[in-house]
Amino acid sequence: MPDYPAAIFFDWDGTLVDTLPGLLKAHNHVRQHFSLPLWDEHEFYRQMTLSSRELYPMIYGAQSDEAIKILRTFLEQHLIEFLNPLPHAETLLRHLNVAGIPLGVVSNKRHEFILREISHLGWGVYLQAQAGAGYAAQDKPSGAPIRKALAAINIDPQRDIVWFVGDTETDMLAAKDSGCLPVLILHGKSRPELVEKHNPAYVFEDCRDLLTVFLP
């Protein structure tokens, strides 16, 4: 049995919800506008280690403000259309909430989009802290947004055991930088390179697998 955490924070896209196919469409919409080669799924995952506000100036340079505006407009129009909860995610959050474990989400998706998606699903009742890109001075892989969100609910990862659950290298780096225990969730993807490189405290197959740790 793992150590019982004082709080559990989650990444959002690819961890609790499956919005990645829609996000790929959104970023390719921008690339098409600028007549750039479209990303396939592999290239999308490789590029999206940073939030768009940090990545786009590197890609689009002087046109980054225009690119961000195009991306945001597209997402505003299609955000909820792309929103698909992953299996057993709500059951997991509900059970942990009933168990009295403080929960939160920290994502590199724009902050107001995260709030809108969580509200649409009705999951705000489970999540005491909700943070997206722009919430802190830096986004993941910095641990800054996790630390700020934890401080808002009086949890200190230097004092308390906190899990940060995510599905990417960005999440593992952010967890370590914030002082949280990195927890990798696979959702059907084999990630031996992440396990070897980052040595997460725990690895779970999916939300149901994680939930079993907290069942009697």
N, CA, C and O of each residue as an XYZ file, in Angstrom:
864
protein
N       0.844     -1.190      0.000
C       0.000      0.000      0.000
C       0.884      1.247      0.000
O       1.710      1.403      0.899
N       0.731      2.149     -0.997
C       1.509      3.386     -1.000
C       1.175      4.252      0.214
O       0.125      4.099      0.839
N       2.097      5.167      0.529
C       1.818      6.121      1.603
C       0.571      6.927      1.262
O       0.421      7.397      0.134
N      -0.321      7.087      2.233
C      -1.569      7.811      2.031
C      -1.248      9.290      1.848
O      -0.685      9.898      2.758
N      -1.582      9.891      0.713
C      -1.181     11.272      0.461
C      -2.071     12.278      1.170
O      -3.246     12.018      1.431
N      -1.485     13.439      1.479
C      -2.255     14.543      2.063
C      -3.097     15.227      1.009
O      -4.095     15.870      1.334
N      -2.706     15.096     -0.266
C      -3.467     15.660     -1.381
C      -3.042     14.944     -2.661
O      -1.940     14.402     -2.743
N      -3.917     14.946     -3.644
C      -3.599     14.403     -4.964
C      -3.978     15.450     -6.004
O      -5.126     15.886     -6.082
N      -2.999     15.838     -6.791
C      -3.250     16.762     -7.893
C      -3.046     16.015     -9.205
O      -2.243     15.087     -9.297
N      -3.791     16.441    -10.208
C      -3.791     15.761    -11.500
C      -3.477     16.738    -12.626
O      -3.842     17.912    -12.574
N      -2.792     16.224    -13.644
C      -2.831     16.851    -14.953
C      -4.261     16.681    -15.480
O      -5.056     15.954    -14.884
N      -4.588     17.343    -16.586
C      -5.948     17.298    -17.114
C      -6.026     16.479    -18.409
O      -6.529     15.355    -18.413
N      -5.519     17.058    -19.508
C      -5.600     16.402    -20.816
C      -4.738     15.146    -20.864
O      -3.531     15.199    -20.625
N      -5.366     14.021    -21.174
C      -4.647     12.755    -21.233
C      -4.544     12.041    -19.898
O      -4.066     10.908    -19.836
N      -4.991     12.694    -18.822
C      -4.942     12.098    -17.484
C      -6.344     11.841    -16.951
O      -6.654     10.729    -16.523
N      -7.196     12.871    -16.976
C      -8.586     12.721    -16.544
C      -9.563     12.804    -17.703
O     -10.649     12.226    -17.652
N      -9.176     13.523    -18.748
C     -10.041     13.653    -19.926
C      -9.227     13.406    -21.188
O      -8.013     13.609    -21.219
N      -9.926     12.964    -22.227
C      -9.277     12.739    -23.518
C      -9.690     13.866    -24.462
O     -10.719     13.784    -25.133
N      -8.878     14.910    -24.504
C      -9.116     16.029    -25.419
C      -7.981     16.166    -26.429
O      -7.984     17.089    -27.244
N      -7.019     15.261    -26.382
C      -5.827     15.421    -27.201
C      -6.106     15.390    -28.709
O      -5.507     16.179    -29.439
N      -6.991     14.511    -29.211
C      -7.295     14.584    -30.643
C      -7.847     15.948    -31.059
O      -7.520     16.450    -32.135
N      -8.673     16.540    -30.217
C      -9.208     17.865    -30.512
C      -8.148     18.940    -30.453
O      -8.154     19.866    -31.265
N      -7.226     18.829    -29.491
C      -6.135     19.804    -29.399
C      -5.224     19.727    -30.614
O      -4.736     20.745    -31.105
N      -5.000     18.508    -31.094
C      -4.189     18.354    -32.309
C      -4.875     19.062    -33.476
O      -4.214     19.741    -34.262
N      -6.189     18.910    -33.595
C      -6.928     19.618    -34.646
C      -6.766     21.126    -34.507
O      -6.602     21.837    -35.499
N      -6.812     21.607    -33.267
C      -6.708     23.043    -33.029
C      -5.341     23.582    -33.452
O      -5.248     24.611    -34.121
N      -4.289     22.877    -33.056
C      -2.945     23.342    -33.414
C      -2.694     23.215    -34.912
O      -2.004     24.051    -35.496
N      -3.239     22.196    -35.530
C      -3.091     22.054    -36.982
C      -3.905     23.107    -37.732
O      -3.548     23.491    -38.846
N      -4.987     23.570    -37.131
C      -5.743     24.682    -37.716
C      -4.850     25.922    -37.809
O      -4.876     26.645    -38.805
N      -4.069     26.153    -36.767
C      -3.135     27.285    -36.772
C      -2.045     27.071    -37.816
O      -1.712     27.986    -38.569
N      -1.496     25.877    -37.858
C      -0.414     25.595    -38.792
C      -0.899     25.714    -40.242
O      -0.175     26.199    -41.111
N      -2.107     25.272    -40.480
C      -2.676     25.393    -41.822
C      -2.816     26.865    -42.209
O      -2.564     27.229    -43.358
N      -3.214     27.705    -41.267
C      -3.343     29.139    -41.526
C      -2.022     29.742    -41.998
O      -2.008     30.618    -42.863
N      -0.921     29.274    -41.432
C       0.394     29.797    -41.777
C       1.103     28.954    -42.839
O       2.298     29.125    -43.077
N       0.360     28.042    -43.474
C       0.888     27.186    -44.550
C       2.099     26.380    -44.095
O       3.078     26.243    -44.829
N       2.021     25.850    -42.884
C       3.079     25.014    -42.324
C       2.648     23.547    -42.374
O       1.451     23.261    -42.356
N       3.604     22.609    -42.436
C       3.246     21.183    -42.418
C       2.441     20.833    -41.171
O       2.745     21.301    -40.074
N       1.430     20.021    -41.345
C       0.606     19.627    -40.210
C       1.353     18.631    -39.337
O       2.163     17.843    -39.823
N       1.066     18.680    -38.032
C       1.661     17.734    -37.097
C       0.896     16.417    -37.140
O      -0.330     16.408    -37.257
N       1.620     15.307    -37.046
C       0.976     14.037    -36.730
C       0.969     13.898    -35.213
O       1.476     14.767    -34.503
N       0.406     12.827    -34.725
C       0.270     12.670    -33.274
C       1.627     12.635    -32.583
O       1.789     13.213    -31.508
N       2.597     11.966    -33.185
C       3.932     11.873    -32.578
C       4.566     13.248    -32.460
O       5.123     13.582    -31.415
N       4.491     14.048    -33.509
C       5.090     15.380    -33.473
C       4.359     16.282    -32.498
O       4.977     17.116    -31.838
N       3.045     16.120    -32.403
C       2.258     16.897    -31.450
C       2.726     16.636    -30.017
O       2.949     17.572    -29.249
N       2.871     15.358    -29.668
C       3.332     15.024    -28.318
C       4.735     15.569    -28.070
O       5.043     16.019    -26.967
N       5.578     15.527    -29.089
C       6.952     16.012    -28.927
C       6.983     17.521    -28.693
O       7.767     18.015    -27.882
N       6.140     18.236    -29.398
C       6.143     19.693    -29.298
C       5.502     20.193    -28.011
O       5.955     21.176    -27.424
N       4.447     19.513    -27.576
C       3.628     20.060    -26.507
C       4.157     19.729    -25.114
O       3.396     19.361    -24.219
N       5.463     19.865    -24.947
C       6.028     19.768    -23.603
C       5.896     21.091    -22.862
O       6.041     21.146    -21.641
N       5.617     22.166    -23.616
C       5.406     23.488    -23.040
C       3.975     23.928    -23.312
O       3.310     23.394    -24.200
N       3.509     24.897    -22.546
C       2.211     25.487    -22.830
C       2.310     26.306    -24.110
O       3.401     26.681    -24.540
N       1.167     26.574    -24.706
C       1.157     27.327    -25.959
C       1.742     28.721    -25.789
O       2.408     29.223    -26.694
N       1.505     29.354    -24.643
C       2.016     30.709    -24.449
C       3.539     30.740    -24.402
O       4.147     31.770    -24.691
N       4.162     29.610    -24.037
C       5.616     29.532    -24.032
C       6.154     28.946    -25.332
O       7.243     29.318    -25.769
N       5.403     28.027    -25.962
C       5.864     27.361    -27.179
C       5.685     28.218    -28.426
O       6.564     28.246    -29.288
N       4.556     28.917    -28.531
C       4.238     29.608    -29.784
C       5.255     30.689    -30.178
O       5.551     30.811    -31.367
N       5.803     31.477    -29.246
C       6.848     32.422    -29.659
C       8.060     31.731    -30.273
O       8.729     32.307    -31.131
N       8.353     30.498    -29.843
C       9.476     29.760    -30.416
C       9.173     29.318    -31.848
O      10.066     29.275    -32.694
N       7.908     28.989    -32.112
C       7.525     28.468    -33.430
C       7.194     29.590    -34.408
O       7.633     29.572    -35.558
N       6.412     30.573    -33.938
C       5.846     31.563    -34.854
C       6.521     32.929    -34.774
O       6.227     33.816    -35.576
N       7.427     33.100    -33.808
C       8.191     34.332    -33.733
C       7.312     35.569    -33.654
O       6.455     35.671    -32.776
N       7.525     36.521    -34.581
C       6.790     37.782    -34.569
C       5.296     37.588    -34.809
O       4.503     38.484    -34.521
N       4.907     36.434    -35.330
C       3.492     36.146    -35.591
C       2.834     35.368    -34.452
O       1.707     34.893    -34.599
N       3.521     35.234    -33.329
C       3.011     34.383    -32.246
C       1.717     34.929    -31.646
O       0.844     34.145    -31.274
N       1.570     36.243    -31.543
C       0.327     36.801    -30.997
C      -0.857     36.448    -31.894
O      -1.929     36.087    -31.408
N      -0.654     36.557    -33.206
C      -1.708     36.196    -34.152
C      -2.027     34.703    -34.060
O      -3.191     34.304    -34.089
N      -0.969     33.879    -33.949
C      -1.159     32.429    -33.859
C      -1.943     32.053    -32.604
O      -2.841     31.213    -32.657
N      -1.604     32.669    -31.489
C      -2.312     32.403    -30.235
C      -3.778     32.807    -30.360
O      -4.660     32.098    -29.877
N      -4.040     33.936    -31.002
C      -5.419     34.392    -31.170
C      -6.218     33.409    -32.009
O      -7.371     33.115    -31.695
N      -5.609     32.898    -33.079
C      -6.287     31.920    -33.935
C      -6.578     30.645    -33.153
O      -7.669     30.084    -33.254
N      -5.596     30.190    -32.370
C      -5.767     28.981    -31.561
C      -6.899     29.161    -30.557
O      -7.762     28.292    -30.429
N      -6.900     30.281    -29.848
C      -7.910     30.509    -28.816
C      -9.307     30.616    -29.417
O     -10.270     30.101    -28.849
N      -9.418     31.276    -30.553
C     -10.727     31.402    -31.199
C     -11.268     30.033    -31.596
O     -12.448     29.741    -31.401
N     -10.395     29.199    -32.156
C     -10.808     27.854    -32.551
C     -11.240     27.041    -31.338
O     -12.265     26.360    -31.375
N     -10.459     27.111    -30.264
C     -10.799     26.346    -29.065
C     -12.071     26.861    -28.404
O     -12.874     26.071    -27.908
N     -12.259     28.163    -28.391
C     -13.483     28.712    -27.816
C     -14.725     28.173    -28.530
O     -15.769     27.963    -27.913
N     -14.594     27.956    -29.828
C     -15.719     27.470    -30.628
C     -15.954     25.977    -30.471
O     -17.083     25.508    -30.620
N     -14.899     25.223    -30.170
C     -14.998     23.758    -30.199
C     -14.639     23.085    -28.867
O     -14.595     21.858    -28.788
N     -14.384     23.873    -27.834
C     -13.828     23.342    -26.586
C     -14.630     22.169    -26.029
O     -14.070     21.099    -25.787
N     -15.915     22.354    -25.828
C     -16.739     21.322    -25.199
C     -16.941     20.141    -26.147
O     -17.089     19.002    -25.703
N     -16.945     20.410    -27.436
C     -17.052     19.353    -28.441
C     -15.905     18.341    -28.313
O     -16.086     17.151    -28.573
N     -14.722     18.826    -27.909
C     -13.535     17.978    -27.799
C     -13.426     17.273    -26.447
O     -12.509     16.477    -26.244
N     -14.345     17.550    -25.520
C     -14.201     17.120    -24.131
C     -14.803     15.736    -23.909
O     -16.014     15.551    -24.027
N     -13.940     14.757    -23.583
C     -14.379     13.385    -23.334
C     -13.713     12.856    -22.063
O     -12.512     12.589    -22.068
N     -14.468     12.701    -20.982
C     -13.880     12.150    -19.759
C     -13.322     10.753    -20.004
O     -13.933      9.954    -20.713
N     -12.186     10.462    -19.431
C     -11.608      9.129    -19.542
C     -12.365      8.160    -18.636
O     -12.942      8.579    -17.633
N     -12.371      6.860    -18.980
C     -13.122      5.888    -18.180
C     -12.723      5.921    -16.707
O     -11.541      5.934    -16.363
N     -13.741      5.934    -15.851
C     -13.591      5.837    -14.396
C     -12.980      7.089    -13.768
O     -12.703      7.092    -12.569
N     -12.764      8.152    -14.547
C     -12.147      9.353    -13.974
C     -13.056      9.988    -12.926
O     -12.597     10.334    -11.837
N     -14.338     10.144    -13.244
C     -15.226     10.769    -12.264
C     -15.419      9.877    -11.044
O     -15.497     10.380     -9.923
N     -15.494      8.583    -11.237
C     -15.604      7.660    -10.103
C     -14.405      7.809     -9.178
O     -14.549      7.820     -7.956
N     -13.219      7.923     -9.771
C     -11.997      8.124     -8.984
C     -12.076      9.413     -8.175
O     -11.823      9.408     -6.970
N     -12.425     10.512     -8.828
C     -12.491     11.798     -8.133
C     -13.550     11.778     -7.036
O     -13.327     12.289     -5.938
N     -14.693     11.190     -7.336
C     -15.763     11.133     -6.341
C     -15.323     10.355     -5.110
O     -15.552     10.795     -3.983
N     -14.686      9.191     -5.316
C     -14.263      8.362     -4.195
C     -13.208      9.080     -3.356
O     -13.282      9.071     -2.127
N     -12.235      9.696     -4.008
C     -11.177     10.389     -3.268
C     -11.736     11.578     -2.508
O     -11.292     11.880     -1.401
N     -12.717     12.256     -3.107
C     -13.354     13.385     -2.441
C     -14.105     12.933     -1.196
O     -14.013     13.565     -0.143
N     -14.849     11.836     -1.320
C     -15.578     11.298     -0.170
C     -14.597     10.858      0.919
O     -14.906     10.961      2.106
N     -13.428     10.374      0.527
C     -12.411      9.953      1.483
C     -11.734     11.136      2.172
O     -10.950     10.948      3.103
N     -12.035     12.355      1.716
C     -11.502     13.543      2.372
C     -10.129     13.962      1.893
O      -9.448     14.731      2.572
N      -9.704     13.470      0.734
C      -8.401     13.846      0.193
C      -8.556     15.092     -0.678
O      -9.308     15.063     -1.652
N      -7.866     16.183     -0.352
C      -7.939     17.374     -1.210
C      -7.425     17.066     -2.614
O      -6.403     16.401     -2.778
N      -8.139     17.554     -3.620
C      -7.819     17.260     -5.013
C      -7.678     18.558     -5.800
O      -8.279     19.579     -5.466
N      -6.864     18.488     -6.856
C      -6.717     19.644     -7.723
C      -6.280     19.236     -9.113
O      -5.851     18.105     -9.342
N      -6.395     20.174    -10.036
C      -5.936     19.992    -11.410
C      -4.985     21.123    -11.762
O      -5.266     22.292    -11.498
N      -3.853     20.763    -12.362
C      -2.912     21.754    -12.889
C      -2.588     21.359    -14.318
O      -2.052     20.280    -14.572
N      -2.920     22.244    -15.245
C      -2.812     21.937    -16.669
C      -2.067     23.046    -17.406
O      -1.979     24.177    -16.926
N      -1.535     22.708    -18.570
C      -0.956     23.718    -19.455
C      -1.976     24.252    -20.447
O      -1.631     25.059    -21.310
N      -3.218     23.819    -20.338
C      -4.292     24.421    -21.135
C      -4.643     25.772    -20.513
O      -4.572     25.936    -19.295
N      -5.016     26.724    -21.339
C      -5.339     28.069    -20.869
C      -6.288     28.017    -19.670
O      -7.231     27.225    -19.647
N      -6.028     28.872    -18.671
C      -6.710     28.787    -17.379
C      -8.230     28.865    -17.523
O      -8.950     28.067    -16.923
N      -8.725     29.829    -18.320
C     -10.186     29.961    -18.425
C     -10.808     28.774    -19.140
O     -11.973     28.458    -18.899
N     -10.057     28.107    -20.020
C     -10.572     26.915    -20.685
C     -10.709     25.760    -19.692
O     -11.687     25.013    -19.727
N      -9.724     25.623    -18.812
C      -9.791     24.578    -17.778
C     -11.017     24.795    -16.893
O     -11.770     23.859    -16.625
N     -11.211     26.025    -16.444
C     -12.364     26.315    -15.582
C     -13.668     26.004    -16.294
O     -14.605     25.479    -15.692
N     -13.723     26.331    -17.584
C     -14.943     26.086    -18.358
C     -15.206     24.592    -18.512
O     -16.348     24.153    -18.380
N     -14.173     23.808    -18.788
C     -14.356     22.367    -18.968
C     -14.751     21.693    -17.661
O     -15.639     20.841    -17.638
N     -14.092     22.073    -16.580
C     -14.426     21.486    -15.281
C     -15.864     21.824    -14.898
O     -16.595     20.973    -14.392
N     -16.261     23.060    -15.140
C     -17.632     23.472    -14.840
C     -18.637     22.687    -15.684
O     -19.676     22.264    -15.177
N     -18.333     22.492    -16.960
C     -19.245     21.760    -17.849
C     -19.473     20.333    -17.350
O     -20.591     19.823    -17.405
N     -18.410     19.695    -16.864
C     -18.530     18.326    -16.375
C     -19.127     18.250    -14.971
O     -19.515     17.173    -14.518
N     -19.199     19.383    -14.287
C     -19.694     19.388    -12.916
C     -18.685     18.844    -11.919
O     -19.060     18.397    -10.836
N     -17.399     18.880    -12.280
C     -16.372     18.291    -11.424
C     -15.784     19.278    -10.420
O     -14.907     18.919     -9.634
N     -16.260     20.503    -10.446
C     -15.760     21.467     -9.477
C     -16.046     21.069     -8.040
O     -15.360     21.515     -7.120
N     -17.069     20.222     -7.839
C     -17.394     19.770     -6.483
C     -16.293     18.866     -5.930
O     -16.184     18.696     -4.715
N     -15.477     18.286     -6.810
C     -14.416     17.393     -6.364
C     -13.062     18.102     -6.252
O     -12.200     17.682     -5.480
N     -12.883     19.165     -7.017
C     -11.556     19.754     -7.209
C     -11.447     21.090     -6.487
O     -12.008     22.094     -6.926
N     -10.716     21.091     -5.370
C     -10.589     22.320     -4.593
C      -9.676     23.341     -5.250
O      -9.804     24.538     -4.994
N      -8.752     22.883     -6.097
C      -7.822     23.785     -6.769
C      -7.836     23.483     -8.268
O      -7.800     22.323     -8.680
N      -7.890     24.547     -9.074
C      -7.974     24.394    -10.526
C      -7.063     25.449    -11.158
O      -7.277     26.650    -10.987
N      -6.057     24.993    -11.882
C      -5.057     25.920    -12.409
C      -4.697     25.557    -13.842
O      -4.391     24.402    -14.141
N      -4.735     26.537    -14.714
C      -4.314     26.354    -16.096
C      -3.176     27.279    -16.452
O      -2.643     27.975    -15.587
N      -2.797     27.294    -17.715
C      -1.699     28.133    -18.179
C      -2.002     29.597    -17.887
O      -3.110     30.073    -18.131
N      -1.010     30.302    -17.364
C      -1.170     31.694    -16.991
C      -1.547     31.896    -15.541
O      -1.534     33.025    -15.050
N      -1.887     30.810    -14.838
C      -2.253     30.903    -13.419
C      -1.060     31.338    -12.577
O      -1.204     32.110    -11.630
N       0.107     30.840    -12.928
C       1.346     31.202    -12.238
C       2.280     31.887    -13.229
O       1.982     31.967    -14.421
N       3.400     32.375    -12.735
C       4.351     33.082    -13.593
C       4.910     32.171    -14.674
O       5.224     32.628    -15.773
N       5.038     30.875    -14.367
C       5.493     29.884    -15.332
C       4.496     28.737    -15.384
O       3.759     28.497    -14.428
N       4.480     28.037    -16.498
C       3.645     26.855    -16.659
C       4.502     25.604    -16.505
O       5.727     25.699    -16.427
N       3.876     24.440    -16.460
C       4.642     23.196    -16.450
C       5.529     23.124    -17.696
O       5.078     23.536    -18.765
N       6.759     22.625    -17.618
C       7.307     21.721    -16.594
C       7.818     22.383    -15.320
O       8.311     21.688    -14.432
N       7.715     23.702    -15.204
C       8.006     24.320    -13.917
C       7.007     23.822    -12.872
O       5.851     23.544    -13.192
N       7.453     23.713    -11.649
C       6.558     23.335    -10.568
C       5.779     24.500    -10.001
O       4.994     24.325     -9.069
N       5.988     25.716    -10.560
C       5.364     26.917    -10.001
C       3.839     26.838     -9.914
O       3.285     27.176     -8.868
N       3.135     26.407    -10.969
C       1.668     26.386    -10.843
C       1.162     25.354     -9.841
O       0.125     25.556     -9.209
N       1.889     24.254     -9.695
C       1.489     23.253     -8.690
C       1.674     23.826     -7.290
O       0.786     23.714     -6.444
N       2.832     24.442     -7.048
C       3.079     25.031     -5.726
C       2.055     26.105     -5.394
O       1.567     26.173     -4.266
N       1.725     26.950     -6.378
C       0.758     28.023     -6.124
C      -0.623     27.445     -5.834
O      -1.311     27.919     -4.930
N      -1.034     26.436     -6.584
C      -2.350     25.828     -6.368
C      -2.411     25.119     -5.015
O      -3.430     25.181     -4.328
N      -1.337     24.455     -4.637
C      -1.292     23.799     -3.328
C      -1.339     24.824     -2.193
O      -2.019     24.617     -1.189
N      -0.611     25.927     -2.362
C      -0.604     26.960     -1.321
C      -2.000     27.538     -1.109
O      -2.350     27.933      0.003
N      -2.796     27.585     -2.179
C      -4.155     28.131     -2.081
C      -5.047     27.289     -1.173
O      -6.035     27.791     -0.638
N      -4.703     26.007     -0.996
C      -5.491     25.151     -0.090
C      -4.649     24.708      1.113
O      -4.951     23.713      1.771
N      -3.578     25.479      1.384
C      -2.750     25.293      2.583
C      -2.090     23.917      2.661
O      -2.004     23.317      3.733
N      -1.625     23.428      1.509
C      -0.856     22.193      1.462
C       0.573     22.540      1.052
O       0.782     23.268      0.081
N       1.547     22.027      1.783
C       2.963     22.300      1.522
C       3.650     20.987      1.157
O       3.802     20.126      2.023
N       4.071     20.804     -0.101
C       4.708     19.537     -0.485
C       6.062     19.301      0.179
O       6.588     18.189      0.130
N       6.629     20.334      0.798
C       7.852     20.129      1.566
C       7.560     19.494      2.929
O       8.440     18.920      3.570
N       6.312     19.612      3.345
C       5.894     19.072      4.639
C       4.966     17.872      4.474
O       5.027     16.918      5.251
N       4.099     17.927      3.448
C       3.051     16.932      3.254
C       3.357     16.050      2.043
O       3.992     16.491      1.085
N       2.904     14.818      2.100
C       3.015     13.931      0.941
C       1.927     14.308     -0.066
O       0.735     14.237      0.236
N       2.350     14.705     -1.252
C       1.414     15.091     -2.309
C       1.756     14.311     -3.571
O       2.916     14.259     -3.980
N       0.767     13.719     -4.173
C       0.944     13.053     -5.470
C       0.594     14.035     -6.581
O      -0.394     14.764     -6.487
N       1.403     14.050     -7.625
C       0.986     14.714     -8.857
C       0.915     13.655     -9.941
O       1.925     13.053    -10.307
N      -0.295     13.433    -10.451
C      -0.573     12.355    -11.395
C      -0.642     12.933    -12.812
O      -1.413     13.857    -13.074
N       0.166     12.383    -13.722
C       0.143     12.843    -15.098
C       0.588     11.760    -16.055
O       0.981     10.668    -15.644
N       0.522     12.078    -17.348
C       0.801     11.071    -18.374
C       1.988     11.414    -19.257
O       2.275     10.680    -20.202
N       2.699     12.526    -18.973
C       3.771     12.961    -19.858
C       5.045     13.287    -19.072
O       5.045     13.375    -17.844
N       6.119     13.461    -19.829
C       7.379     13.893    -19.210
C       7.234     15.255    -18.552
O       7.808     15.502    -17.492
N       6.469     16.137    -19.177
C       6.218     17.453    -18.596
C       5.657     17.333    -17.187
O       6.044     18.085    -16.293
N       4.741     16.384    -16.990
C       4.124     16.190    -15.673
C       5.136     15.649    -14.662
O       5.142     16.063    -13.502
N       5.987     14.725    -15.102
C       6.980     14.161    -14.197
C       7.977     15.244    -13.761
O       8.367     15.299    -12.595
N       8.380     16.089    -14.688
C       9.313     17.173    -14.366
C       8.671     18.189    -13.420
O       9.299     18.642    -12.463
N       7.414     18.541    -13.699
C       6.718     19.506    -12.856
C       6.506     18.961    -11.454
O       6.644     19.691    -10.472
N       6.169     17.677    -11.357
C       5.980     17.060    -10.042
C       7.252     17.154     -9.213
O       7.217     17.553     -8.049
N       8.369     16.786     -9.815
C       9.636     16.821     -9.085
C      10.020     18.242     -8.701
O      10.496     18.487     -7.593
N       9.808     19.184     -9.629
C      10.187     20.573     -9.355
C       9.338     21.183     -8.254
O       9.787     22.091     -7.554
N       8.116     20.692     -8.095
C       7.220     21.228     -7.067
C       7.400     20.552     -5.716
O       6.860     21.023     -4.714
N       8.151     19.456     -5.672
C       8.308     18.714     -4.427
C       7.275     17.634     -4.218
O       7.211     17.030     -3.148
N       6.449     17.380     -5.247
C       5.441     16.319     -5.155
C       6.027     14.985     -5.612
O       7.069     14.945     -6.267
N       5.352     13.904     -5.262
C       5.723     12.598     -5.775
C       5.171     12.450     -7.185
O       3.964     12.596     -7.381
N       6.018     12.164     -8.176
C       5.527     11.968     -9.531
C       4.823     10.620     -9.674
O       5.371      9.583     -9.300
N       3.620     10.644    -10.210
C       2.821      9.435    -10.406
C       2.427      9.388    -11.877
O       1.789     10.309    -12.385
N       2.809      8.314    -12.554
C       2.560      8.175    -13.993
C       1.317      7.330    -14.229
O       1.166      6.257    -13.645
N       0.429      7.821    -15.088
C      -0.750      7.057    -15.494
C      -0.652      6.802    -16.993
O      -0.369      7.723    -17.759
N      -0.883      5.560    -17.420
C      -0.535      5.143    -18.776
C      -1.692      5.227    -19.771
O      -1.485      5.612    -20.921
N      -2.882      4.880    -19.353
C      -4.050      4.878    -20.241
C      -3.754      4.166    -21.564
O      -4.007      4.695    -22.646
N      -3.212      2.956    -21.443
C      -3.010      2.121    -22.623
C      -1.731      2.366    -23.384
O      -1.449      1.671    -24.360
N      -0.942      3.352    -22.954
C       0.318      3.638    -23.633
C       1.467      3.030    -22.842
O       1.552      3.201    -21.625
N       2.341      2.328    -23.529
C       3.540      1.797    -22.891
C       4.587      2.904    -22.847
O       4.979      3.417    -23.896
N       5.045      3.282    -21.661
C       5.980      4.399    -21.534
C       7.242      3.987    -20.770
O       7.581      4.617    -19.768
N       7.942      2.941    -21.223
C       9.125      2.500    -20.480
C      10.205      3.568    -20.397
O      10.963      3.612    -19.428
N      10.281      4.438    -21.419
C      11.305      5.480    -21.409
C      11.059      6.494    -20.303
O      12.008      7.005    -19.709
N       9.791      6.790    -20.020
C       9.475      7.714    -18.936
C       9.758      7.091    -17.577
O      10.274      7.748    -16.673
N       9.416      5.824    -17.448
C       9.675      5.124    -16.186
C      11.171      5.078    -15.906
O      11.611      5.339    -14.787
N      11.942      4.746    -16.925
C      13.395      4.643    -16.743
C      14.021      6.006    -16.472
O      14.900      6.127    -15.619
N      13.578      7.023    -17.186
C      14.202      8.346    -17.071
C      13.816      9.066    -15.798
O      14.650      9.744    -15.198
N      12.558      8.934    -15.368
C      12.053      9.754    -14.264
C      11.726      8.966    -13.004
O      11.469      9.561    -11.957
N      11.730      7.653    -13.085
C      11.510      6.817    -11.904
C      10.333      7.312    -11.060
O      10.519      7.675     -9.898
N       9.130      7.329    -11.627
C       7.979      7.806    -10.849
C       7.758      6.964     -9.607
O       8.095      5.781     -9.566
N       7.185      7.599     -8.597
C       6.935      6.901     -7.337
C       5.984      5.736     -7.538
O       6.152      4.679     -6.930
N       4.975      5.930     -8.399
C       4.010      4.886     -8.703
C       3.619      4.979    -10.177
O       3.652      6.054    -10.775
N       3.251      3.836    -10.747
C       2.766      3.780    -12.124
C       1.436      3.032    -12.111
O       1.344      1.929    -11.572
N       0.413      3.633    -12.701
C      -0.907      3.019    -12.768
C      -1.339      2.873    -14.222
O      -0.989      3.699    -15.065
N      -2.093      1.831    -14.511
C      -2.564      1.599    -15.861
C      -3.621      2.620    -16.281
O      -3.613      3.100    -17.414
N      -4.527      2.946    -15.360
C      -5.615      3.865    -15.689
C      -6.262      4.342    -14.393
O      -5.777      4.036    -13.304
N      -7.352      5.087    -14.510
C      -8.008      5.639    -13.326
C      -8.546      4.547    -12.403
O      -8.492      4.683    -11.180
N      -9.057      3.476    -12.980
C      -9.572      2.380    -12.151
C      -8.440      1.719    -11.370
O      -8.613      1.366    -10.203
N      -7.302      1.553    -11.997
C      -6.149      0.970    -11.325
C      -5.707      1.836    -10.152
O      -5.389      1.321     -9.081
N      -5.687      3.152    -10.356
C      -5.330      4.064     -9.273
C      -6.344      3.980     -8.145
O      -5.981      3.984     -6.969
N      -7.613      3.904     -8.508
C      -8.676      3.852     -7.497
C      -8.547      2.641     -6.584
O      -8.847      2.732     -5.393
N      -8.107      1.513     -7.119
C      -8.040      0.289     -6.300
C      -7.131      0.452     -5.097
O      -7.301     -0.238     -4.092
N      -6.165      1.359     -5.187
C      -5.253      1.597     -4.053
C      -6.025      2.126     -2.837
O      -5.621      1.899     -1.696
N      -7.125      2.824     -3.082
C      -7.845      3.485     -2.013
C      -9.149      2.777     -1.630
O      -9.922      3.270     -0.808
N      -9.375      1.607     -2.246
C     -10.562      0.829     -1.883
C     -10.245     -0.094     -0.711
O      -9.103     -0.529     -0.563
N     -11.241     -0.399      0.125
C     -11.002     -1.294      1.274
C     -10.528     -2.670      0.833
O     -10.283     -3.537      1.672
